[in-house]
Amino acid sequence: MALSITLGARTWIERLWSGIADRGRPYADVPAAATPPLDRAKLLTAALLSERGEASGAAVARELLKVMGGLEAGDRAAFRHFLAGNFLPDQEKLRAAAEAYLADSSPERAMALFECAEPPRQEVLRRMNMAPGGTAALVALRSELLASLKREPALKPLDTDLQHLFTSWFNRGFLELRRIDWDTPAAILEKLIQYEAVHEIEGWDDLRRRLAPDRRCFGFFHRALPGEPLIFVEVALVKGLASAVQPLLARSKDPAPQPEAGFDTAIFYSISNCQDGLRGISFGNFLIKQVVEELKAELPGLTQFSTLSPVPGFRRWLHRKLERDANALAPEERGALAALVPAPQEERSEEAGPPSLAALLDQATEGAWWRNTAREAALRAPLLRLAAEYLTRPNSGMGAIDPVARFHLGNGAQLERINWLGNTAPRGMQESYGVMVNYLYDPERIEANHEAFTRSGTVARSAAVEAMLAQPRLPAPAAAPAAASAAASAVRTRLPRLLGGVATPAPAPAPAAIAAPAAPAPAPASAVSQGASQGASQGAPQVTPGAAQPEAAAAGRETAS
């Protein structure tokens, strides 16, 4: 539906409800304007539940939202607690209905029990939604509630009711998919700049590049929130799987760059939830699948649909693993790590003991470490192997599965490729040492992958990722000639303590540094093509026990691309 039609329909609905509220005002029980605002909001809420007429109910709901909008911060917090602590089910009626159901488990008794168990607060919220702008006000209310929920668990019943209602009100059947381009109204384009949660949009020029002819952007909208995207996805049209995000985000001298010749791949490189108040309401699953269908219809030459995604939990998980697991790195990898840290930075007293692997890694990855050939070469293989372990491991005591991985694997994607230095921006280096991931959406396997993940937690992965898990442990790279003597001395003094042995002379270093291990070769073309050609080339995708059930939506604003 065209945007103008949508906004026009919404304006008509607002005029209709405003007219009804105006006519219902004489019949509504509205407290005097002189009543203190918080008390007035409470009285209006009670009156809203007692009203029976649509017109009078609309009038009370409109007045309540007006009063809520004017409450100061302290009164708004008190009003949230008022809603959460009141309008509870009648305990005597609920007990009687439960006992009746236990005595006779008929459908009629079950329905009666359900009606008694539903708190009247849900009806209060439904009636608040009748007012013009009611949906937006309730979404804002939940956004405020979520910000304080951990500190104030008494608000949980209100949050549960809001989430329950939003799940119905924002059902996929009520959502509208729209393509967003440079001709989209500026008010919506400004929201994209504001809500982008994965790769910051640095002004209008940057936004224009992301909406160029070789890019696509789609979003879900809802009639009750006109001009407000709920979630949007940014897509790059490229040739082959993209392994790094910086080239996708780079500005172009061409004001309207076209897709490169022979492009065959749609890369989903950023997916952002826009409304904090709708956290936990799943949109991304439907969005990706519908965008795939839209792109296939528009561009029949596309054969691959993949993400280029961050791994936001990798550094935290790895730090914990290195602190707890002395065997997380092979001896030669530990030696290589120790050799990267200059001796003066790492001198410790005997009482202090050897530095932890986590501490050594922190020192080895200070500053722009990836620009140092020796450091990049020494860290590449172990970090890629550990990233593969993190993304395919059973979801046990080392923490929950990565939220972005849960989102895409739960949607039916396959863990296709792990990319070294895919994002060298500060955030990417801080979260995952620059590692990024391609999750492949093969339309022929999406449902099978989804079922396997949701039923047993298995993670579909390519042969390339499987090989990365078993990649050989390479010897430590020798220091550059100018620093060979110092590095050898450092290893002699540190490595034996690190390994728990007695200091012994270190062997002489090689005359030249060992070259950086080659990046794991991308899977053959057949490994990322659709359908049977993948199986014929490499066999069925590998799976491993994985995480628990996928979350309803990505945590927070960062949905996860």
C-alpha positions as CSV (number, residue, x, y, z in Angstrom):
1,M,0.0,0.0,0.0
2,A,1.3,3.4,-0.9
3,L,2.6,5.5,2.0
4,S,0.2,8.4,1.2
5,I,-2.8,6.0,1.4
6,T,-1.6,4.6,4.7
7,L,-1.1,8.0,6.3
8,G,-4.4,9.1,4.9
9,A,-6.2,6.1,6.4
10,R,-4.6,6.7,9.7
11,T,-5.7,10.4,9.7
12,W,-9.2,9.4,8.9
13,I,-9.3,6.9,11.8
14,E,-7.9,9.5,14.2
15,R,-10.6,11.9,13.1
16,L,-13.3,9.2,13.6
17,W,-12.2,8.4,17.1
18,S,-11.7,12.0,18.0
19,G,-15.3,12.7,16.9
20,I,-16.6,9.7,18.9
21,A,-14.7,10.9,22.0
22,D,-16.1,14.4,21.6
23,R,-19.6,13.1,21.5
24,G,-19.0,10.8,24.4
25,R,-17.5,13.4,26.7
26,P,-20.9,14.4,28.3
27,Y,-21.5,10.8,29.2
28,A,-18.0,10.1,30.6
29,D,-17.0,10.1,34.2
30,V,-14.1,12.5,34.0
31,P,-12.6,13.9,37.3
32,A,-12.2,17.6,37.7
33,A,-9.2,19.3,36.2
34,A,-8.2,20.6,39.6
35,T,-7.4,17.1,40.8
36,P,-3.7,16.5,41.2
37,P,-2.3,14.8,38.0
38,L,-1.4,11.5,39.5
39,D,-4.7,11.1,41.4
40,R,-6.5,12.2,38.2
41,A,-4.7,9.5,36.2
42,K,-5.7,6.8,38.7
43,L,-9.3,7.9,38.8
44,L,-9.5,8.0,35.0
45,T,-8.0,4.5,34.9
46,A,-10.7,3.2,37.2
47,A,-13.4,5.0,35.3
48,L,-12.1,3.5,32.0
49,L,-12.7,0.0,33.3
50,S,-16.2,0.9,34.5
51,E,-17.4,2.5,31.2
52,R,-19.7,0.5,29.0
53,G,-20.3,2.8,26.1
54,E,-17.8,3.1,23.2
55,A,-18.2,6.9,23.0
56,S,-17.8,7.5,26.7
57,G,-15.0,5.0,26.9
58,A,-13.1,6.7,24.0
59,A,-13.5,10.1,25.8
60,V,-12.1,8.7,29.1
61,A,-9.2,7.0,27.3
62,R,-8.3,10.2,25.4
63,E,-8.3,12.2,28.7
64,L,-6.2,9.5,30.4
65,L,-3.5,9.6,27.7
66,K,-3.5,13.4,27.9
67,V,-3.0,13.3,31.6
68,M,-0.3,10.6,31.3
69,G,1.6,12.7,28.8
70,G,1.8,15.5,31.3
71,L,3.0,13.5,34.3
72,E,6.4,14.3,35.7
73,A,9.0,11.5,35.9
74,G,8.2,10.7,39.6
75,D,4.5,10.6,39.0
76,R,4.9,8.5,35.8
77,A,6.9,5.9,37.8
78,A,4.2,5.9,40.5
79,F,1.5,5.4,37.8
80,R,3.4,2.4,36.4
81,H,3.4,0.8,39.8
82,F,-0.3,1.6,40.2
83,L,-1.0,-0.3,37.0
84,A,1.2,-3.2,37.9
85,G,-0.1,-3.6,41.5
86,N,-3.8,-3.3,40.8
87,F,-6.5,-4.7,38.5
88,L,-5.7,-8.3,39.5
89,P,-7.9,-11.4,39.0
90,D,-10.6,-12.0,41.6
91,Q,-9.0,-14.7,43.8
92,E,-12.2,-16.3,45.0
93,K,-13.6,-16.6,41.4
94,L,-10.3,-17.9,40.1
95,R,-10.1,-20.5,42.9
96,A,-13.6,-21.6,42.2
97,A,-13.0,-21.9,38.5
98,A,-9.8,-23.8,39.0
99,E,-11.5,-26.3,41.4
100,A,-14.4,-26.7,38.9
101,Y,-12.0,-27.4,36.1
102,L,-10.1,-30.0,38.2
103,A,-13.4,-31.7,38.9
104,D,-14.5,-31.6,35.2
105,S,-11.9,-30.8,32.6
106,S,-14.3,-29.8,29.9
107,P,-13.7,-27.1,27.3
108,E,-16.4,-25.0,28.9
109,R,-14.7,-25.2,32.3
110,A,-11.3,-24.4,30.7
111,M,-12.7,-21.3,29.0
112,A,-14.3,-20.2,32.3
113,L,-10.9,-20.6,34.1
114,F,-9.2,-18.7,31.3
115,E,-11.6,-15.8,31.7
116,C,-11.2,-15.7,35.5
117,A,-7.4,-15.9,35.2
118,E,-7.0,-12.9,32.8
119,P,-6.2,-9.8,34.9
120,P,-8.6,-6.9,34.4
121,R,-5.5,-4.9,33.7
122,Q,-5.4,-6.3,30.2
123,E,-8.9,-4.8,29.5
124,V,-7.7,-1.5,30.9
125,L,-4.8,-1.5,28.4
126,R,-7.1,-2.5,25.5
127,R,-9.4,0.4,26.3
128,M,-6.4,2.8,26.6
129,N,-5.6,1.7,23.1
130,M,-9.0,2.9,21.8
131,A,-7.9,6.5,22.2
132,P,-6.2,8.3,19.2
133,G,-2.5,7.6,19.6
134,G,-3.2,4.9,22.2
135,T,-0.9,2.3,20.6
136,A,2.1,4.7,20.5
137,A,1.5,5.8,24.1
138,L,1.5,2.1,25.3
139,V,4.6,1.3,23.3
140,A,6.3,4.3,25.0
141,L,5.0,3.2,28.4
142,R,6.6,-0.2,28.0
143,S,9.9,1.4,26.8
144,E,10.0,3.3,30.1
145,L,9.1,0.2,32.0
146,L,11.8,-1.9,30.5
147,A,14.4,0.6,31.5
148,S,13.7,0.1,35.1
149,L,12.4,-3.5,35.2
150,K,15.6,-5.1,36.6
151,R,15.6,-2.6,39.5
152,E,11.8,-2.9,40.0
153,P,10.7,-6.5,39.5
154,A,7.2,-5.5,40.8
155,L,6.6,-4.1,37.4
156,K,6.9,-7.5,35.7
157,P,3.1,-8.2,35.7
158,L,2.5,-5.0,33.7
159,D,5.3,-5.9,31.3
160,T,3.9,-9.4,30.8
161,D,0.4,-8.0,29.9
162,L,1.8,-5.4,27.5
163,Q,4.0,-8.0,25.8
164,H,1.0,-10.4,25.5
165,L,-1.2,-7.7,23.9
166,F,1.6,-6.4,21.6
167,T,2.2,-10.0,20.3
168,S,-1.4,-9.9,19.0
169,W,-1.6,-6.3,17.9
170,F,1.7,-6.5,16.0
171,N,1.0,-9.9,14.4
172,R,2.6,-10.4,11.0
173,G,-0.8,-10.0,9.4
174,F,-1.0,-6.4,10.5
175,L,2.5,-5.4,9.3
176,E,3.2,-3.8,6.0
177,L,6.5,-4.3,4.2
178,R,7.8,-1.2,2.3
179,R,10.9,-0.5,0.3
180,I,12.7,2.6,1.6
181,D,14.6,4.6,-1.0
182,W,15.8,8.2,-1.5
183,D,12.2,9.2,-2.5
184,T,10.8,8.1,0.9
185,P,9.6,11.0,3.0
186,A,12.4,12.7,4.9
187,A,10.7,12.1,8.2
188,I,11.1,8.4,7.8
189,L,14.7,8.7,6.4
190,E,15.6,10.6,9.6
191,K,14.3,7.7,11.6
192,L,16.7,5.3,9.8
193,I,19.6,7.5,10.8
194,Q,18.3,7.6,14.4
195,Y,17.5,3.9,14.8
196,E,20.5,2.3,12.9
197,A,22.0,0.0,15.6
198,V,24.6,-2.0,13.8
199,H,26.7,0.3,11.6
200,E,26.1,4.0,12.4
201,I,24.8,6.2,9.6
202,E,27.0,9.3,9.6
203,G,24.6,11.8,8.1
204,W,22.6,12.3,4.9
205,D,25.4,11.5,2.5
206,D,26.1,8.2,4.2
207,L,22.4,7.4,4.1
208,R,22.1,8.2,0.4
209,R,25.0,5.8,-0.3
210,R,23.0,3.1,1.5
211,L,20.0,3.7,-0.6
212,A,21.8,3.8,-4.0
213,P,20.8,1.5,-6.9
214,D,23.3,-1.2,-5.8
215,R,21.6,-1.3,-2.4
216,R,18.2,-2.1,-1.0
217,C,16.4,-1.2,2.2
218,F,13.1,-2.6,3.5
219,G,11.1,-2.0,6.6
220,F,8.0,-3.2,8.4
221,F,5.4,-0.6,9.3
222,H,2.1,-0.7,11.3
223,R,-1.0,1.4,10.7
224,A,-1.1,2.4,14.4
225,L,2.4,3.9,14.2
226,P,2.4,5.9,11.0
227,G,5.8,7.0,9.8
228,E,7.5,4.8,12.4
229,P,9.5,1.8,11.1
230,L,9.4,-1.2,13.4
231,I,12.4,-2.9,12.0
232,F,14.5,-2.4,8.8
233,V,17.1,-4.3,6.9
234,E,19.9,-2.9,4.7
235,V,21.0,-5.1,1.7
236,A,24.0,-4.9,-0.7
237,L,23.9,-6.4,-4.1
238,V,27.3,-7.9,-4.8
239,K,29.2,-10.7,-6.6
240,G,30.0,-13.6,-4.2
241,L,29.9,-13.6,-0.5
242,A,31.2,-10.3,1.1
243,S,33.8,-11.0,3.7
244,A,34.3,-7.4,5.1
245,V,31.8,-4.6,5.9
246,Q,34.1,-1.6,5.3
247,P,33.9,-1.9,1.5
248,L,30.1,-2.1,1.7
249,L,30.0,1.1,3.8
250,A,32.6,3.0,1.8
251,R,31.4,6.2,0.1
252,S,31.2,6.1,-3.7
253,K,32.3,8.9,-6.1
254,D,29.4,7.8,-8.4
255,P,26.2,9.5,-7.1
256,A,24.2,6.5,-8.2
257,P,26.4,3.4,-8.3
258,Q,25.0,0.4,-10.1
259,P,25.5,-3.2,-9.0
260,E,28.8,-4.7,-10.3
261,A,28.5,-6.8,-13.4
262,G,27.5,-10.4,-12.7
263,F,26.2,-9.7,-9.2
264,D,24.6,-12.8,-7.8
265,T,24.4,-12.3,-4.0
266,A,22.2,-10.2,-1.7
267,I,24.1,-9.4,1.5
268,F,22.0,-8.5,4.6
269,Y,24.5,-6.3,6.4
270,S,22.4,-4.5,9.0
271,I,19.1,-5.3,10.7
272,S,17.9,-2.9,13.4
273,N,14.9,-3.0,15.7
274,C,13.5,0.5,16.0
275,Q,11.0,0.5,19.0
276,D,12.4,-0.3,22.4
277,G,8.8,-0.8,23.7
278,L,8.4,-3.7,21.3
279,R,11.4,-5.7,22.5
280,G,10.7,-9.4,22.5
281,I,8.1,-9.1,19.7
282,S,9.6,-11.1,16.7
283,F,9.7,-9.3,13.4
284,G,13.1,-10.3,11.9
285,N,12.1,-13.8,10.9
286,F,9.3,-12.6,8.7
287,L,11.2,-9.6,7.5
288,I,14.2,-11.6,6.1
289,K,12.0,-14.3,4.5
290,Q,9.7,-11.7,2.8
291,V,12.7,-9.6,1.6
292,V,14.2,-12.7,0.1
293,E,11.0,-13.3,-1.9
294,E,10.8,-9.6,-2.9
295,L,14.4,-9.6,-4.2
296,K,13.9,-12.9,-6.0
297,A,11.0,-11.4,-7.8
298,E,12.7,-8.2,-8.7
299,L,16.2,-9.6,-9.5
300,P,15.9,-13.2,-10.8
301,G,19.7,-13.4,-11.2
302,L,20.3,-13.5,-7.5
303,T,21.3,-17.0,-6.4
304,Q,22.6,-16.4,-2.8
305,F,21.1,-14.7,0.2
306,S,23.5,-14.2,3.0
307,T,24.2,-11.9,6.0
308,L,27.5,-10.3,7.0
309,S,27.0,-10.3,10.7
310,P,28.8,-9.3,13.8
311,V,29.7,-11.7,16.6
312,P,29.0,-9.4,19.6
313,G,29.6,-11.9,22.4
314,F,32.8,-13.5,21.1
315,R,35.4,-11.4,23.1
316,R,33.5,-11.7,26.4
317,W,33.2,-15.5,25.9
318,L,36.8,-15.9,24.9
319,H,38.0,-13.9,27.9
320,R,36.1,-16.1,30.3
321,K,37.3,-19.3,28.5
322,L,40.9,-18.3,28.7
323,E,40.6,-17.5,32.4
324,R,39.0,-20.9,33.1
325,D,40.6,-23.3,30.6
326,A,44.3,-23.6,30.7
327,N,44.1,-25.8,27.6
328,A,42.2,-23.4,25.4
329,L,45.4,-22.8,23.4
330,A,47.9,-25.3,22.4
331,P,51.5,-24.9,23.8
332,E,52.8,-23.5,20.5
333,E,49.9,-21.0,20.4
334,R,50.6,-19.9,24.0
335,G,54.2,-19.5,23.1
336,A,53.3,-17.4,20.1
337,L,51.1,-15.2,22.3
338,A,53.8,-14.8,24.9
339,A,56.3,-13.8,22.3
340,L,54.0,-11.0,21.1
341,V,54.1,-9.1,24.4
342,P,57.3,-7.1,25.0
343,A,59.1,-8.3,28.1
344,P,58.9,-4.9,30.1
345,Q,55.1,-4.9,29.9
346,E,54.9,-8.4,31.3
347,E,57.5,-8.6,34.1
348,R,56.0,-10.0,37.2
349,S,57.3,-11.1,40.6
350,E,57.5,-14.7,41.4
351,E,54.7,-14.2,44.0
352,A,52.4,-12.8,41.4
353,G,52.7,-15.9,39.2
354,P,52.6,-16.1,35.4
355,P,50.1,-13.9,33.6
356,S,46.8,-15.5,32.5
357,L,46.2,-16.3,28.9
358,A,43.4,-13.6,28.9
359,A,45.8,-11.0,30.2
360,L,48.4,-12.0,27.5
361,L,45.7,-11.7,24.8
362,D,44.6,-8.3,26.1
363,Q,48.2,-7.0,25.8
364,A,48.7,-8.6,22.4
365,T,45.6,-6.9,21.0
366,E,46.2,-3.4,22.3
367,G,46.0,-0.6,19.8
368,A,45.9,-1.3,16.0
369,W,47.4,-4.7,16.5
370,W,46.0,-6.0,13.2
371,R,48.3,-3.7,11.3
372,N,51.3,-5.4,12.8
373,T,52.2,-8.3,10.5
374,A,53.7,-10.5,13.2
375,R,50.7,-10.1,15.6
376,E,48.1,-10.5,12.9
377,A,49.8,-13.7,11.7
378,A,50.1,-15.2,15.2
379,L,46.5,-14.4,16.2
380,R,44.7,-15.3,13.0
381,A,44.5,-19.1,13.2
382,P,43.7,-19.5,16.9
383,L,41.2,-16.7,17.0
384,L,39.4,-18.1,13.9
385,R,39.4,-21.6,15.4
386,L,38.0,-20.3,18.7
387,A,35.4,-18.2,16.9
388,A,34.2,-21.4,15.2
389,E,34.1,-23.2,18.5
390,Y,32.1,-20.3,20.1
391,L,29.5,-20.3,17.3
392,T,29.1,-24.1,17.1
393,R,29.6,-25.2,20.7
394,P,26.8,-26.7,22.9
395,N,25.1,-24.1,25.0
396,S,26.5,-25.2,28.4
397,G,28.1,-23.4,31.3
398,M,30.2,-21.0,29.2
399,G,27.2,-18.7,28.7
400,A,24.3,-18.3,26.3
401,I,24.7,-18.6,22.5
402,D,25.6,-15.5,20.7
403,P,22.4,-13.4,20.3
404,V,23.0,-12.7,16.6
405,A,23.8,-16.4,15.9
406,R,20.6,-17.4,17.8
407,F,18.6,-15.0,15.7
408,H,19.8,-16.2,12.3
409,L,20.1,-19.9,13.1
410,G,16.6,-19.8,14.6
411,N,15.4,-18.3,11.3
412,G,16.8,-21.3,9.4
413,A,20.2,-19.9,8.2
414,Q,23.4,-21.9,7.9
415,L,26.7,-20.9,9.5
416,E,28.5,-20.6,6.2
417,R,31.8,-18.7,6.7
418,I,33.8,-17.0,9.4
419,N,35.7,-13.9,8.1
420,W,39.0,-12.6,9.6
421,L,39.1,-8.8,10.1
422,G,35.7,-8.4,8.6
423,N,35.0,-5.3,10.6
424,T,38.0,-3.2,11.7
425,A,35.9,-0.3,13.1
426,P,36.4,0.2,16.9
427,R,33.2,-1.5,17.8
428,G,33.9,-4.6,15.7
429,M,37.5,-4.9,17.1
430,Q,36.2,-4.4,20.7
431,E,33.4,-7.0,20.4
432,S,35.0,-9.7,18.3
433,Y,38.6,-8.9,17.3
434,G,37.1,-7.9,13.9
435,V,35.6,-11.3,13.2
436,M,32.4,-11.4,11.1
437,V,30.2,-14.2,9.9
438,N,28.2,-15.1,6.8
439,Y,24.9,-16.8,7.6
440,L,23.5,-18.3,4.4
441,Y,19.8,-18.4,3.8
442,D,19.2,-21.2,1.3
443,P,15.5,-21.2,0.5
444,E,15.6,-24.9,0.0
445,R,16.9,-25.6,3.5
446,I,15.6,-22.8,5.7
447,E,12.7,-24.8,7.1
448,A,14.8,-27.9,7.7
449,N,17.6,-25.9,9.5
450,H,15.0,-24.0,11.5
451,E,13.3,-27.2,12.7
452,A,16.6,-28.8,13.6
453,F,17.7,-25.8,15.6
454,T,14.5,-25.3,17.5
455,R,13.9,-29.0,18.2
456,S,17.4,-30.1,19.2
457,G,19.7,-27.0,19.1
458,T,21.7,-28.4,16.1
459,V,23.7,-25.7,14.2
460,A,23.8,-26.2,10.4
461,R,27.3,-25.3,9.2
462,S,29.3,-25.6,6.1
463,A,32.3,-27.8,5.4
464,A,34.5,-24.7,5.5
465,V,33.5,-24.0,9.1
466,E,33.9,-27.7,9.9
467,A,37.5,-27.6,8.6
468,M,38.2,-24.5,10.6
469,L,37.3,-26.3,13.8
470,A,39.9,-28.9,13.0
471,Q,42.6,-26.6,11.5
472,P,46.1,-27.6,12.4
473,R,48.0,-26.0,15.2
474,L,50.8,-24.1,13.5
475,P,54.2,-23.4,15.2
476,A,54.7,-20.0,16.7
477,P,55.9,-17.3,14.3
478,A,59.4,-16.2,14.9
479,A,60.2,-12.6,15.7
480,A,61.4,-10.2,13.0
481,P,65.2,-10.3,12.7
482,A,65.7,-6.9,14.5
483,A,63.7,-8.1,17.5
484,A,64.7,-11.8,17.5
485,S,67.1,-11.6,20.4
486,A,64.7,-9.7,22.6
487,A,61.8,-12.0,21.8
488,A,63.9,-15.1,22.5
489,S,64.9,-13.7,25.9
490,A,61.3,-12.9,26.6
491,V,60.1,-16.4,25.8
492,R,62.9,-17.9,27.9
493,T,61.8,-15.9,31.0
494,R,58.0,-16.1,30.5
495,L,57.0,-19.2,28.7
496,P,58.2,-21.9,31.2
497,R,56.4,-20.1,34.0
498,L,53.3,-19.8,31.8
499,L,53.4,-23.6,31.1
500,G,54.1,-24.4,34.8
501,G,57.6,-25.8,34.2
502,V,61.2,-24.8,35.0
503,A,63.0,-22.1,33.0
504,T,65.2,-23.6,30.3
505,P,67.1,-22.0,27.4
506,A,64.8,-21.4,24.5
507,P,65.8,-22.7,21.0
508,A,67.3,-20.2,18.6
509,P,64.6,-18.4,16.6
510,A,64.2,-18.9,12.9
511,P,66.0,-16.4,10.8
512,A,62.8,-15.0,9.4
513,A,59.2,-14.7,10.5
514,I,56.8,-17.5,9.4
515,A,54.2,-16.1,7.0
516,A,50.7,-15.6,8.2
517,P,48.6,-18.7,7.9
518,A,46.4,-18.5,4.9
519,A,42.8,-17.7,5.5
520,P,40.5,-20.7,5.4
521,A,39.5,-21.2,1.8
522,P,35.9,-20.2,1.1
523,A,33.7,-23.2,0.4
524,P,33.6,-24.1,-3.3
525,A,30.9,-22.4,-5.3
526,S,28.7,-25.5,-4.9
527,A,28.9,-25.2,-1.1
528,V,27.0,-21.9,-1.2
529,S,24.7,-22.6,-4.1
530,Q,21.2,-23.6,-3.6
531,G,19.7,-27.1,-3.6
532,A,21.3,-30.3,-4.5
533,S,24.4,-28.9,-6.0
534,Q,25.7,-28.2,-2.5
535,G,25.1,-31.7,-1.4
536,A,26.8,-33.1,-4.5
537,S,29.9,-31.1,-3.9
538,Q,30.4,-31.3,-0.2
539,G,27.7,-33.6,1.2
540,A,25.0,-32.4,3.5
541,P,25.7,-29.4,5.8
542,Q,27.5,-30.4,9.0
543,V,25.6,-30.0,12.3
544,T,26.6,-29.9,15.9
545,P,24.7,-29.8,19.1
546,G,23.9,-26.1,19.7
547,A,22.0,-23.7,21.8
548,A,18.6,-23.7,23.3
549,Q,15.4,-22.3,21.7
550,P,15.9,-19.2,19.6
551,E,14.8,-16.0,21.3
552,A,11.7,-14.3,20.1
553,A,13.7,-11.4,18.8
554,A,17.2,-10.1,19.0
555,A,18.0,-8.5,22.3
556,G,17.8,-4.8,22.6
557,R,18.1,-2.5,19.6
558,E,20.8,-4.6,18.0
559,T,18.7,-7.2,16.2
560,A,21.6,-8.5,14.5
561,S,22.8,-8.6,11.1
